[in-house]
Amino acid sequence: MENLRGAIRRFVSERDWEQFHSPKNLAMALSVEVSEIAEHFQWLTQEQSRNLPPEKLKAVAQEIGDAMIYLVELSWT
């Protein structure tokens, strides 16, 4: 976890995002990212949701990464 936290801190620092990462802002951003994940699955059957095409799977993975960043940042604020 410490390695992940360090990598995220460097990622955030390189973009000068610390100024925006208050608990309130992080919680709101996390909510938006989770909604973006859910959007990829909206209207799919259970079977379709388990067998996403590669391009959609990549998009979901990117949204999960965004959510992970906010979740880790929120856990340390």
C-alpha positions as CSV (number, residue, x, y, z in Angstrom):
1,M,0.0,0.0,0.0
2,E,2.9,2.3,0.8
3,N,4.3,1.8,-2.7
4,L,0.9,2.6,-4.3
5,R,0.5,5.6,-2.1
6,G,3.9,6.9,-3.1
7,A,3.2,6.4,-6.8
8,I,-0.1,8.3,-6.5
9,R,1.5,11.1,-4.5
10,R,4.1,11.5,-7.3
11,F,1.4,11.4,-10.0
12,V,-0.7,14.0,-8.1
13,S,2.3,16.2,-7.4
14,E,3.5,16.2,-11.1
15,R,0.0,17.6,-12.0
16,D,-0.1,20.1,-9.1
17,W,-3.4,18.6,-8.0
18,E,-2.8,18.8,-4.2
19,Q,-4.5,22.1,-4.0
20,F,-7.8,20.5,-5.1
21,H,-7.6,17.3,-2.9
22,S,-9.7,18.2,0.1
23,P,-11.8,15.5,1.6
24,K,-15.0,17.1,0.1
25,N,-13.5,17.4,-3.4
26,L,-12.1,13.9,-3.3
27,A,-15.4,12.4,-2.2
28,M,-17.3,14.3,-5.0
29,A,-14.7,13.3,-7.6
30,L,-14.9,9.7,-6.5
31,S,-18.6,9.7,-6.8
32,V,-18.3,11.0,-10.4
33,E,-15.8,8.3,-11.3
34,V,-17.8,5.5,-9.9
35,S,-20.8,6.8,-12.0
36,E,-18.6,6.7,-15.1
37,I,-17.7,3.1,-14.3
38,A,-21.4,2.2,-13.9
39,E,-22.3,4.0,-17.2
40,H,-20.2,1.4,-19.1
41,F,-22.4,-1.4,-17.8
42,Q,-25.8,0.4,-18.1
43,W,-28.3,-1.6,-20.1
44,L,-26.0,-4.6,-20.5
45,T,-27.1,-8.1,-19.6
46,Q,-25.1,-9.9,-16.9
47,E,-23.5,-12.0,-19.6
48,Q,-22.5,-8.9,-21.6
49,S,-21.1,-7.2,-18.5
50,R,-18.8,-10.2,-18.0
51,N,-17.6,-10.3,-21.5
52,L,-16.8,-6.7,-22.5
53,P,-15.0,-6.1,-25.7
54,P,-11.3,-5.1,-25.4
55,E,-11.9,-1.4,-26.1
56,K,-14.7,-1.1,-23.5
57,L,-12.7,-3.2,-21.0
58,K,-9.8,-0.7,-21.4
59,A,-12.1,2.2,-20.8
60,V,-13.5,0.6,-17.7
61,A,-10.0,-0.1,-16.4
62,Q,-9.1,3.6,-16.9
63,E,-12.1,4.7,-14.9
64,I,-11.3,2.3,-12.2
65,G,-7.8,3.7,-12.1
66,D,-9.2,7.2,-11.7
67,A,-11.5,6.0,-8.9
68,M,-8.6,4.3,-7.2
69,I,-6.5,7.5,-7.2
70,Y,-9.3,9.4,-5.5
71,L,-10.0,6.6,-3.1
72,V,-6.4,6.3,-2.0
73,E,-6.0,10.1,-1.7
74,L,-9.2,10.3,0.3
75,S,-8.0,7.5,2.7
76,W,-4.9,9.6,3.5
77,T,-6.5,13.0,4.0
